[in-house]
């Protein structure tokens, strides 16, 4: 099971009517994240290898997948935080996501994240996961050359 963070789905507590609009948090607290956009990201079922990826002959089926798994595992604690925020709202929350993204062969950055499939029905968790995945870097693929690798990765979320 994979988990993401970024706390994009944290709902701010209501402030008293006479409270300042943007209060400064006490020194020992971090500011709360803004409320989540409750609309589900669109599903993209047209994800195909781009012409640039085909031009350099790099296909996901021909690469070593372990560096990708390792980077995703490094982000698992943050992904878990996203899911646990959803569990706080709905203790029965469970489901799966299939996320597609591109890895640049120039700098190893993840980009063009797209939701391919979603049975997890909490849009805040989904957005939080996508936001976290967008921070991934894949140093093994940063070759300083043009091209990209297109990935589709499954994530399953279930209460422990």
PADO-993694 format. One record per residue: residue in three letters; y negated, x, z negated of N, C-alpha, C in turn. Coordinates in steps of 0.1 Angstrom, whole numbers, plus 5000, padded with zeros to 4 digits. Layout:
// residues N
ALAYXZYXZYXZ ...
// end
This chain:
// residues 160
UNK501250085000500050005000498850095000 UNK497850055008496650125009495450055003 UNK494550124997493350064991492150134994 UNK491050064995489650124999488650084988 UNK487450154989486450124980485150104987 UNK484050154981482750134986482050024978 UNK482749944971482249834963481249744970 UNK481449734983480549644991480749504987 UNK481849464980482049324978481749294963 UNK481149374956480749344942479649244942 UNK479749134934478749034934477849064922 UNK476549084925475649114914475548994904 UNK475349024891475248924881473848864882 UNK473748734878472448664879471448724869 UNK470248754874469248804865468448684859 UNK467948704847467148594841465948574850 UNK465348454849464248404858463048504857 UNK462848564845461648644843461948794846 UNK463148824851463548964853462849014866 UNK462549144866461949204879462949194890 UNK462349184903463149164914464149274917 UNK463849404915464649514917464649594904 UNK465349554894465349634881465949764882 UNK465449864875466049994874467249994864 UNK468450034869469550034859469350144848 UNK469950124837469850224826470450354831 UNK470050464825470550594830472050614830 UNK472750544822474250564821474950464830 UNK474250384839474850294848474450324862 UNK475350294871475050304885474650174890 UNK473750164900473350034905474449964912 UNK474449834911475549754916475349744931 UNK476449734939476349714953475849574957 UNK475249564968474849424972476049334975 UNK475749204975476849104977477449124991 UNK478649094992479349105005479048995015 UNK479049025027478948925038480248855038 UNK480248725035481548655034482148615047 UNK481648655059482248625071483248725075 UNK484348685080485448775084485148845096 UNK485348985096485049055108485949005120 UNK485449015132486248955143487549035146 UNK488548975151489749035155489549085169 UNK489849205172489749265186491249285191 UNK491649205200492949215206493049285219 UNK491849355223491749425236491749575234 UNK492149625223492049765220492949845229 UNK492449925238493250005247492650145247 UNK493450245252492950375253491750385262 UNK490750455258489550465266489750565277 UNK488950555288489050655299488950795294 UNK488050825284487850965279489151015273 UNK489850925265491150975259492150995270 UNK492250915280493250935291492851055299 UNK491551085301491151195309491651325303 UNK491651335290492151465284493651465281 UNK494251345284495751345282496151335267 UNK495351285258495751275244496051135241 UNK497251105238497750975235498350985221 UNK498150875213498550875199500050905198 UNK500850865208502350875207502751025208 UNK501851115213502151255215501651345204 UNK500951295194500351385184501151375171 UNK500951475163501551485150500851385141 UNK501551285136500951175128500751205114 UNK501351315109501351345094499851375090 UNK499051445097497651465093496851335092 UNK497251235100496551105099497051035086 UNK498351035084498850975072498251045059 UNK498151175059497551245048496151205045 UNK495351195055493951155053493851015048 UNK494650925054494650785049495050785034 UNK496050855031496550865017495450915007 UNK494651005012493551055004492550945001 UNK492450845010491450735008492150615000 UNK493450624997494150514991493450464978 UNK493050554969492350504956491150414959 UNK490350454969489250374973489650234979 UNK490650244987491250114993491750024982 UNK492350084972492950004961491749934953 UNK490650004952489549944945489049824953 UNK488949834966488549714974489449604971 UNK490749624972491749514970491649464956 UNK491549544946491449494932490249414930 UNK489149444937487949354936488249214941 UNK489049204952489549084957490449014948 UNK491349084941492349024932491548964920 UNK490449024916489648964905489148824909 UNK488848804922488448674927489548574929 UNK490748634933491948554937493148634933 UNK493748604921494948674916496148664925 UNK496148574935497348564944497048634957 UNK495948704958495548764971496548864976 UNK497048844988497948944994497848925009 UNK498249025016498249025031498249155037 UNK498049155050498149285058496949295067 UNK496649415071495549445081496149545091 UNK495849525103496049635113494649675118 UNK494349805116493049855119493149955130 UNK492349945140492350045151491050125150 UNK491150255153489950335153490150455162 UNK489050525165489050645174488850765165 UNK489550875168489351005162488751095173 UNK487551145170486851235180487551365180 UNK487851425191488451555192487351665191 UNK486051625191484951715189484851745175 UNK484651645166484351675152485351605142 UNK486351535147487451485138486951355131 UNK485851295134485351175127486051055133 UNK486250955123486750825127485550735131 UNK485750665142484650575147485350455154 UNK484450365158484950245166486050175159 UNK485850145146486850075138486849925142 UNK488049875145488249745149489349675141 UNK489249555138490349485131491249425142 UNK492449465142493449415152494149285147 UNK494449285134495249175128494849165113 UNK494849045108494449025094495148905089 UNK496048925079496648805072496048815058 UNK495248915054494548925042493248845044 UNK493048735036491948645040490748655032 UNK490448765025489248795018488348885026 UNK487248825032486448905041485749025034 UNK485449005020484849125013485849235012 UNK487049215010488049315009488249385023 UNK488249305033488449355047487249445051 UNK486049395048484849475051484749605043 UNK485249595030485249715022486249815027 UNK487349775031488349865037487849925050 UNK487249845059486649905071485550005068 UNK484749975058483650065055484250205050 UNK485250195041485950315036486550395047 UNK487250325056487950395067486950465076 UNK485750415077484750475086484250605080 UNK484550635067484150765062485250875064 UNK486350845070487450945071487051055081 UNK487551175078487451285087488751345088 UNK489151385101490451445104490251585109 UNK490151685099489851825104490851885113 UNK492151845112493151895121492851865136 UNK492051755138491751715152490451755157 UNK489651825148488251865152488351995160 UNK488551985173488752095182487552145189 UNK486352065187485152105194485252085209 UNK486051985213486151965228486051815230 UNK485751775242485651625245486951555244 UNK486951435241488151355240488251275227 UNK489251195227489451115215490951075214 UNK491351035202492650975200492450835195 UNK493150735200493050605195494250575186 UNK493950515175494950485164494950345161 UNK496150285158496250155152497150185139 UNK496650145128497250175115497450045107 UNK498650025101498849905093498549925078 UNK498049825072497749835057498349705051 UNK499149725040499649605033499149605019 UNK498749485015498149465002498949364994 UNK499349394982500149294974499849334959 UNK499849234950499649264936500849354931 UNK500549444922501549534916502449454908 
// end
